[in-house]
Amino acid sequence: MAKGTSNRPIAPPHKHVILKPTYRVENIVASADLNTDLDLYGLASASHDIDYEPEQFPGAILKVHEPKAALLLFKNGKIICTGTRTPNDVNKAVAQAVELIKKYKANSRRS
């Protein structure tokens, strides 16, 4: 036998180990594509819930309060939604982003 090794098995052969893991969904990450370009500067100036600092990060961060979520909005129309706990919450959060973007686009056409 090599020095420092043991002949003992990891678990006794006569014991049957039963594992019953429990889990809880804490965070869902989802992606979406709006198939349109976004004006991140304009969106950030139109909503206090959107932070955009292109020197720090290329996407704008939209904070949704109900359901609690953070959405990363990118110029190419891609969205990353994070922080939700259910697929239904993802749908609600993305729908809020879409409504905000629709309002901004409608207002920018009038100007």
C-alpha positions as CSV (number, residue, x, y, z in Angstrom):
1,M,0.0,0.0,0.0
2,A,1.3,3.5,-0.9
3,K,2.3,5.8,1.9
4,G,-0.6,8.1,3.0
5,T,-3.4,6.0,1.4
6,S,-6.1,4.2,3.2
7,N,-7.8,0.9,2.5
8,R,-11.1,2.1,4.0
9,P,-14.1,2.6,1.7
10,I,-15.6,6.1,1.6
11,A,-19.0,4.9,2.9
12,P,-19.6,1.6,4.7
13,P,-20.8,-1.0,2.2
14,H,-23.7,-2.0,4.4
15,K,-25.3,1.5,4.6
16,H,-27.7,2.7,1.9
17,V,-27.4,6.4,1.5
18,I,-30.6,8.2,0.6
19,L,-30.4,11.8,-0.7
20,K,-33.5,14.0,-0.7
21,P,-32.4,17.4,-1.9
22,T,-34.7,20.3,-1.4
23,Y,-34.5,23.4,-3.6
24,R,-36.0,26.8,-4.2
25,V,-35.9,28.9,-7.3
26,E,-34.2,32.1,-6.4
27,N,-33.3,33.7,-9.8
28,I,-34.4,33.1,-13.4
29,V,-32.4,34.6,-16.2
30,A,-34.2,35.0,-19.5
31,S,-33.3,36.6,-22.9
32,A,-35.6,38.3,-25.4
33,D,-35.2,40.0,-28.7
34,L,-37.3,43.0,-29.7
35,N,-36.1,42.9,-33.3
36,T,-35.6,46.6,-33.4
37,D,-32.8,49.0,-32.4
38,L,-33.1,51.0,-29.2
39,D,-32.1,54.6,-28.4
40,L,-30.6,53.9,-25.0
41,Y,-29.7,57.6,-24.3
42,G,-33.3,58.6,-25.0
43,L,-34.8,55.9,-23.0
44,A,-32.6,56.7,-20.0
45,S,-33.5,60.4,-20.2
46,A,-37.2,59.5,-20.5
47,S,-37.4,57.2,-17.4
48,H,-35.8,57.5,-14.0
49,D,-35.9,53.7,-13.7
50,I,-33.3,53.3,-16.5
51,D,-29.6,53.8,-15.8
52,Y,-27.3,54.1,-18.8
53,E,-23.5,54.7,-18.5
54,P,-22.0,53.5,-21.8
55,E,-18.4,54.1,-20.4
56,Q,-19.1,51.5,-17.7
57,F,-21.3,49.0,-19.5
58,P,-22.8,48.8,-23.1
59,G,-26.4,48.2,-21.9
60,A,-29.0,50.2,-20.1
61,I,-30.3,48.8,-16.8
62,L,-34.0,49.0,-16.2
63,K,-35.2,48.3,-12.7
64,V,-38.7,46.9,-12.5
65,H,-40.3,47.1,-9.1
66,E,-43.3,44.7,-9.5
67,P,-42.3,42.0,-10.1
68,K,-38.8,42.8,-8.8
69,A,-36.4,42.4,-11.7
70,A,-33.5,44.0,-13.5
71,L,-33.5,44.1,-17.3
72,L,-30.5,44.8,-19.4
73,L,-31.4,46.6,-22.6
74,F,-29.0,46.7,-25.5
75,K,-28.9,48.9,-28.6
76,N,-29.6,46.0,-30.9
77,G,-32.9,45.3,-29.1
78,K,-31.8,42.3,-27.0
79,I,-33.0,42.1,-23.4
80,I,-31.6,40.1,-20.5
81,C,-34.1,39.7,-17.6
82,T,-32.8,38.6,-14.3
83,G,-34.0,38.4,-10.7
84,T,-37.5,36.9,-11.3
85,R,-38.6,33.7,-9.7
86,T,-41.2,32.5,-12.1
87,P,-41.7,32.5,-15.9
88,N,-44.9,34.5,-15.4
89,D,-42.8,37.2,-13.6
90,V,-40.4,37.2,-16.6
91,N,-43.4,37.8,-18.9
92,K,-44.6,40.7,-16.7
93,A,-41.2,42.4,-16.4
94,V,-40.5,42.2,-20.2
95,A,-44.0,43.4,-20.9
96,Q,-43.4,46.5,-18.7
97,A,-40.1,47.1,-20.6
98,V,-42.0,46.8,-24.0
99,E,-44.7,49.3,-22.8
100,L,-42.0,51.8,-21.7
101,I,-40.2,51.5,-25.1
102,K,-43.5,51.8,-27.0
103,K,-44.3,55.0,-25.1
104,Y,-40.9,56.4,-25.7
105,K,-41.0,55.6,-29.5
106,A,-44.5,57.1,-29.8
107,N,-43.4,60.3,-28.0
108,S,-40.2,60.6,-30.0
109,R,-42.1,60.5,-33.3
110,R,-44.3,63.4,-32.2
111,S,-41.4,65.6,-31.5
